[in-house]
Structures are given as structure tokens and as C-alpha cells.
Amino acid sequence: MTHGRSVDSAAFVIVDATPFHPVDHTWPDQPGDSGVVICGEQTVAVAEAVMAAASDDGELAIGESIPVKRGADGWTWLVAHRLAAREVPAWLVPGAEVKLRVDAGRRAGLSRGHTACHLASLALDAAVVDLWRKPIGADPLGNPDFEGRANQYSRIHIDGSVDEYRLGKSLRKAGFDSEGLAGSLTEREQRINARLAEWVSSGASSRVDVDGPSIIDRRQWRCALPEGEVGFLCGGTHVRSLAEFASIRVSLHMPDSQLLVMTTTVEPA
């Protein structure tokens, strides 16, 4: 079954079931899938898949306009396909049977970017262990969770990502030596890249475990690294094996004393 609607000058299509992965409006780190909707000989391009929610009384909210939290009573969670066209094509009528085709190359690139982003964050945590003067919570490898404490921005793109970490007063009060980081940035970068090279060479398996078929069911990324299997909650898509990478490398940059930027770049196998 198909339903099309225009919202805020954009055209959307919603179907019973979809292979498209949407961008998460609450933490939009990974872009939504693109592709096409096919009905007979007709096709229309999907610019991006987004989260949507429909209330029991007929209200449809899309993306940032969704007024409730996941799992709220009286709401059904959906994936809306934002069309490249401004209007829903006349042939795309309610109830029509359609085929959906995801841009597989773009999805694969985003999956590589997302897995690499997680691996880079774990390697970053390991590379700054000695800069902590007080105990804090641990990451999945048991290292102090710098990623969880300091990350304020993360964006996945095809074969890479950009992450920003705030090195402010609260982090210093938590026991982190920001000045020590600034004075050893090249060394930290080298440590991260050496560990990433080890992980890539392991060809470790990677997967996403899901609790159910709904887009809001809990999802967890897991990877069998040489140090042990790691995992944490993640709503994105990922590679099936680190053998899909020829390399993962990061560069670290501090535009000022309050900000660390980590840029992650993938070379596909």
C-alpha cells in the first residue's frame, strides 16, 4: 500500500514496508537513504528517507516536527520517502503497489563511514587514556569514555565522518588534561591510526542486532575486535566485516583550545 502527501512544500511517500533507512531527526549523524520508487513503467527519485510519525487521530508529523518521543502512546512510527519531485506524481495513488530500490552504492559508502566513525572514536578513547586524572565511565573497550563525555557533533558521509569534541571547563573539571592533548596532537593521531590499521587488518566481523521490525526498535552495533567484541546502541547502518576497508585514517585538528575536530577517511577495499 502506498500513500503520498505534500508537507511544507516537499512531497513524501509512505509505504507498508521499506528497505530505506531514514535519517534520525533527534541525532542526524547519518543521512537517510536515497533511491527510487517504481510503479509499473513509472519511476520517481527519492531524495532522502526521513522519520515520520502518525497519530491515531490522523496527524502526520515528519522529521523535526514530530512532537512526541519514540514509543509514545497513540502514535505509529514510519519511514517517509522525500521525493526529488515537488509534488507526488499523479500515478502514485493511495493503495498502489510499488517497488522500492535503495541506492546501494551510497548506502554502502554511508555504512563504511558509520562503522569507521565508531572505530575511530574507540581508538581515540584509547589514545587519550593517560590524559585523564580522575576516573570516569568506561567505553566498550574499558577505556575512559572521552567520546561519550566530549562529543557534541557527529556527521557521517560516504566513506568518512567528522566529529567535534568540546574541551571546555566541564571536561577539565571531570579530570581531562586538554593542554596535554594540545601539546601532543600529532602523537595521538599516530596512535589512533596505528590501532585502526590493526583492526582493519583483522577483518573482524561487524553487525547490527535489532530487537524487532519497527524503525524505533532498539538497534545495537557490534564488532568482534581483537581485544574482544564491542557494542553500543546505534541507529545507523554498518559494514558486515572490516575486510570491506583497505584503510581507515583520522586527522586531528584543534582550531582553538576549546575544540577538537576529528576527520575520519575511509579507503574501501
N, C-alpha and C positions, 0 to 999 in steps of 0.2 A: 504494500500500500504506500502511496506517495501523497504528500501534502506540501504545497508551495505557498509561501506568503512573503510579502514585502514588508520590511521593518526598517524604519529610519533610512529610507532611500536605498536599501540593499535588498536583494532577492535571496530568499532562503528556501531550501527544500529539506523536508524531514521524511524519513522512511522508517519502516518497521525495524529493520536491522541494517547495519552498515559496517564495512571494513575500515572506514575512515577514522583516524584518530584526531580528536579535537584539541585545540589549544585550551589550556585551563585558565579561566578568567581570574582565578584567585592567585595563581603564581604562573604567569605566562612565559615560562622559560623555553618550552619547546613549541614552535609554530605548529598549527594544525596541518593535516594532510591536504594536498590538492589532488585533482584528478578530473574525472568526467562522470556525468550521469547519462546513461544510454537508454533510449526507449525506441525499439524498432530501428529505423534508419536515422533517427534524430539523436543528436548529442548536444550537451551543454557543459561547459567547463565549470568546475568547482574551484574557486579561488582559494578557499580555506575552510576547513571544518572547525566549528566552534561549539562550545557547550550551550545547551538550552534547557529550559525547564517549563513545564506546562502545569498550571494549577487545575484542580478538579472543577473549578467554575469557568474554565476556558481561557484564562490568561496565558499568553505565551511570552516568556522573557528570554532574551538571548544575551550571552556573554556577561558583561559588567552590569547589565540591567537586571540580572537575576536578584530578587530581593530576599532570598532565603538561603540558609545553609544546606549543604548536602544532607539528604535524608529527612528533610522537614516534612511533616505530615501534610497531606493534601497536594503534594507536588510529585510529578513524574519527570525524571531526568532523561534528556535526549541529546542527540548529536544533530546540529543544524549545519547544512551544507550551504555556505555562502557562495552564490553563483558569480561568475565573472560578468554575466549579463545583469543589467539594472532591473529587469523585470523577469518574472517567471515565464518561460515560453508557453504559448497557448497550448501546445501539445502535451505539456506536463500537467495533466489534470489530476485532481484528487482520486486516489484509488488506482492509478496507473501502475502497471508492473514495469519496473526498471532494473537495469544492471548498473552497478557502481564499480568504477575502476580507479584505484588509487595510483598516483604517480609513483611507481615502485622505486625508481632511481632516487627521487627526492626523499622518500621515506627511508631508504637505506642510508643515505647521507646524514639525515637527521638522527637516525638510530646510532650511527657511528659517533656523531657529535655528542650525543647524550651519554653514551657509555664512556667515552673519553673524558667527558666533563666530570663524571663521578670518580673515575680512576685518578684523574689529576687532583681532585680535592683530597682523596685519601693519601696520595703521595705528598701533597702539600702539608697535610697534618703531620705526617711522619718527618718531614724535612724541618719542621719548626719545634719539635718536641723540647729541645734544650732551651727554648726562649720562654718557657712557662716557669714562673716562680711559685705558683700556687696550684694545687690540684683542681682540676675541673672535670666535667663529664667526658667520657671516652667516645671515640668514633668506633665503627665496626671492627677496626683492627686493634683496638685497645689504646690508641694514641689520644692525647688531649684533642678535643674536638674544636680546633680552630675554625673549621668550615662552619660548623653549627653556631658558633659564637659570633663570628665576624661577617659572614656573607650577607650582603644587602642587595645584591643584584646578580642574576644569572640569566644569560640568554644563549640558547642553543642555535646553531646554524648548521648548514650542511658541512660536515667534516670539521667541526670545531665548535668553540664556545668562548664566551667572555664572562668572567666573574669578577666582581668588585667586593672588596673587604674593607670595612670601616675600622680604622685603627685609632679610635677615639679614647676619651677618658674612661669610659666604662670597661673597655678591654684592658687598659692599663691597670685599673683597679682590680680586675679579675686576675692580674698577675702576669700579663703578657709584656715582653720587652720589645716594644715597637722600634726603639732606637737600635737595638741589636739586629733586628730584621733589616732595617735600612742600611746598616753597615756591612751586611753580608748577603746582599740580594743575589749576586752572581753565584755564590756558593750554594745558596738554597735552590736556585734554578737548576744547577747542575745535579744536585741530589735528587730533585724531583724527576728530571729526565732520565737519570740512571735507573731509578726504580721503575719508571714507566717502561723503559726498554726491557727490563727483566720480566715484567708482567706480560708485555706483548709477546716476547719470545716463548712464554709458557703455553700460549694458545689456549688459555683457560676457557672453560665453558661459561656462558652468560645466559641468563634467562629472566623472565618476568613471571612471578607467581601471582595468580589472581584468585580472589575469594568467590567470584561469581560473574555472571554475564553482563551485569549492568555497568555503565560507564562510571558510576560512582562507587562500585565495589572496590575494596581495598586491593592495591597492587603493590608488589614488592620486587625490586630488582635484586638479583642475587648473582654472585660471580665467584667461581672456585679459584681464588688466587693461591699462589704457592704457600702463603702464610696461613691460609685457611679460608673457608667460604665466608664471604661478607654479604650483607644485605641490609637495605633500608627502604623505607616507603618511598615510592616514586610513581608518578602518574604517566611517565613518558614511555617511549619505545626504545628498544635496545638491540644490540647485535646478539647473535647466538654463540659466538666464540670470538676470543681475542685474536684468533687466526685471521679475522677479517681486517686486521690492521697490519700495514707494513711498519708504521711507526706512529707514536703519539708524542708530541713535544709541547712544552709550555715555555712561555716567556713571562717574566715578572717585571712589573713597572710600578714605580711609586711616583705619581705626578705631584704629590705633596706628602707631608708627614702623616696625614690622616687617612690616606687611601692606598691600598694595594690593588693592582689590576693584574689578573692572570689571564692570559690569552692562550688557549689550547688549540693546537692544529694537528689534524689527522692526515696521514698518507695512507690511503686504502691499499690493501694487499692486492 
